[in-house]
């Protein structure tokens, strides 16, 4: 257990635990880290089951597994396979990644599915138009896939706010923006994810950008963040006071160890940011009181090896909230295991 003292709070982080031991089975697990709670203490956890041979293990060449926990992550079901992903893999036209999922008002699970063509060895891009699949029975069965955006691209984040569902897509079939038309957009649904429409384009310049995150805070502000490949210590930041209809750019967030693959969360009024550090060095965490100004990084993670993608899920047990943080960690070349850690906030001093 690591405890980091801040001015008005302390951050406690458990030691890393291997969640999916890809090393033991000779596989890899890139990109897919979606999690969503669909009932009290019950959540679904998606992971990719990918080749460890293709591109040294850094590809989406495989299918998607998922597990169910009914006790806030203490135990999990046996792995099950997402049918759409296995069918796509066997058909050989594209593979599927599930980086984000949400729970709708009726309790159904909506998993957002990236479609990665199989045209290049790395097999993560170019992307086709994103789709989604729904389960109304807690992951036992899944409905037919349907398109959620007419634009080829990658959905980087999704959340619910009130009666709406939002997702952030970078409208670009490639990773880094190279043309003025490569834009970040917010898509919304008002019918529990049955259909989506483009709500707005972010004012963040898409040139040289990739990755992104959105976060709805306790004061009703929707935040959007983006990775800048040319300035990894300056994360783009835009805010909306009307649930994504209009946006304003604010000062980029300075991060003393940089950020790639930014993922954000809000726990007990503390903003958390995590992802790969500058020049892909280690797995870094930041905290903030307002989502604008971030404290120096902690747990840079060099001793734990290189990392790639991550995600988090806010859970509550016996009145205490914690973040379940999931991330990929290199075990050889670009092959990764899937790791879990838990983060919570303490008001008392570290001991």
Secondary structure, DSSP 8 states (H G I E B T S, - for coil): -EEEE-SS-EEEE---EEEE-HHHHTEE--S---EEEEETTEEEEEEEEEESSGGGG-S--EEEEEEEESSTTSS----EE-HHHHHHHHHTSEEEEEEEEEE-TTS-EEEEEEEEESSSTT-S-SB-EEEEEEESSTTSS----EEEEEEESEEEEEEEETTEEEEEEEE-SSSS--STT-EEEEEEESSTTS--EEEEE-SS--TTEEEEEEEE-TTS-EEEEEEETT-TTEEEEEEESSTTSS-EE---EE-TT--EEEEEEEETTEEEEEEE-GGG-SEEEEEESSSSSB---B---GGG--EEEEEEEEEEETTEEEEEEEEEEEEETTEEEEEEEEEEEESS---
